[in-house]
């Protein structure tokens, strides 16, 4: 796999979109691994810090409601 920006060998993939990124062109950001309601019905999230991010895709800051199948 190659870096999306420069074409060199990728060292990892974007957590959000899967594009290849090299060490020179990646960005690190927080990413939600899981979200859930606790016993008090408060929304909680498990985060990972320093997740690889390509810098090109646009993760949305708000949760999107999905229709039931």
C-alpha positions as CSV (number, residue, x, y, z in Angstrom):
1,X,0.0,0.0,0.0
2,X,1.2,3.5,-0.8
3,X,0.8,6.9,1.0
4,X,-2.2,8.7,-0.4
5,X,-0.3,12.0,-0.6
6,X,3.2,11.1,-1.8
7,X,3.1,7.6,-3.1
8,X,5.8,6.3,-0.9
9,X,5.3,3.1,1.1
10,X,2.6,3.5,3.7
11,X,3.4,2.9,7.3
12,X,-0.3,2.7,8.4
13,X,-3.8,3.4,7.4
14,X,-6.3,6.1,8.3
15,X,-8.5,5.0,11.2
16,X,-11.5,6.7,9.5
17,X,-11.3,6.0,5.7
18,X,-8.5,3.4,5.3
19,X,-6.2,5.5,3.1
20,X,-2.5,4.6,3.3
21,X,-0.4,7.1,5.1
22,X,3.4,7.4,5.6
23,X,5.1,8.7,8.8
24,X,5.8,12.0,7.1
25,X,2.2,12.8,6.1
26,X,0.0,11.3,8.8
27,X,-1.8,13.3,11.5
28,X,-2.7,11.9,14.9
29,X,-6.2,12.5,16.4
30,X,-8.6,11.0,18.9
31,X,-11.1,8.4,17.6
32,X,-14.2,6.9,19.2
33,X,-13.9,3.1,19.5
34,X,-17.3,2.5,21.1
35,X,-20.3,4.5,22.4
36,X,-22.9,3.4,24.8
37,X,-25.6,4.5,27.3
38,X,-24.7,3.9,30.9
39,X,-27.2,2.9,33.7
40,X,-28.1,6.6,34.2
41,X,-28.8,6.9,30.4
42,X,-25.8,9.1,29.9
43,X,-23.9,8.7,26.6
44,X,-20.4,7.5,27.2
45,X,-17.6,6.8,24.7
46,X,-14.4,4.8,24.7
47,X,-11.7,6.8,22.9
48,X,-8.3,5.9,21.5
49,X,-5.8,8.8,21.4
50,X,-3.2,9.4,18.6
51,X,-5.1,7.3,16.0
52,X,-3.7,7.7,12.5
53,X,-5.6,10.1,10.4
54,X,-4.9,10.9,6.7
55,X,-5.9,14.6,6.9
56,X,-8.0,14.3,3.8
57,X,-11.3,12.6,4.9
58,X,-13.7,14.5,7.0
59,X,-15.0,12.6,10.0
60,X,-18.2,14.2,11.2
61,X,-18.3,15.7,14.7
62,X,-21.9,14.7,15.4
63,X,-23.5,11.3,15.6
64,X,-25.7,10.4,12.6
65,X,-29.0,8.5,13.3
66,X,-29.4,5.5,11.0
67,X,-32.8,4.2,10.0
68,X,-33.9,0.8,11.2
69,X,-33.5,-1.9,8.5
